[in-house]
Amino acid sequence: MPICRRRLRAGLLCLLLLAASAPASAWNAAGHRLTAAIAWREMGASTRAAVGRLLAAHPDHARWIARAREGDADYAAFLAAATWADDIKRDKRFHDDDEAATAGLAGFPDMARHRRWHHADHRLDDGRRTGNGELDSRLPRLMRTVGQRRAPMPERSYALPWLIHLVADAHQPLHVASRHNDAGDSDDGGNGLWVETPHHPRLREMTLHAYWDDLPGPPWLRGERLEAAATALRRAAPAGGRAGEVATDAAGWIAESRELARSVAYADLDGEAPVIDEHYHERALRTTKARIGLAGQRLARLLETLLGGDDVSRETGR
Ligand SMILES: [Zn+2]
């Protein structure tokens, strides 16, 4: 748990903030749904169909589509799958990595919450690996599993929601870098750094990590507002990323995020409880929008690469 480093005006507020800022929670649900909504618009019909088939084989598929009363069930499942890796943090069927294992259920290779998969730890000053985050090693493994057309369906359908989720996490600067103090203590991607946030719509004080997680929009963003926001983000997103990048370049996305952690997220934040001023806030919002647009485009391209033509090859027997 992050530590309240400052004396807050009310203990209750502190508790609420702690609850709202569990370490390494990553983009909030809005960030993950927006990334998925953009990716869905970018994917071709055969990739959407292949994604839909894999997600339909996931044990939680019925839960995902239960909320969607109308519309495309494959799209509804895709949006819900994007937040599944965070949803299981509050799901009693699953257990934390350091807890006794909960009962195994059909279709799940294990019932662990795998909190370490959401982040990678790199020192802000010299980029060295530190901590126990597994994001950088998990992404390539999940890509391999999803892309292996001969692998057992349960393995692929379990891996796909993780992959959808972690592509977005890899684009959050504070998911891949931490600042260390002179004694060598990490602030865990800004979870240990409290900031004053006069421009946040709801909270005046929070951790830097929670502030960044919340930038994409309110976590309850769904429906028409989500669709409108995704359309606007996609329209404004810079096309494509780095020249010549390959669709599976997770290390490249993480390196970009690390650089943004240095040049934007931690820039000009000195002392205890620094204030997020208007200039910082606007830059952080701009960066977030660009990262989500890019994550959506890259997720689409990645899934096209891993799954595109899946149904064609099956139908034609090739
Ligand atoms: Zn996450």
Boltz pocket constraint, residues with backbone or C-beta under 6 A from the ligand:
constraints:
  - pocket:
      binder: B
      contacts: [[A, 24], [A, 25], [A, 26], [A, 27], [A, 85], [A, 86], [A, 118], [A, 165], [A, 169]]
      max_distance: 6.0
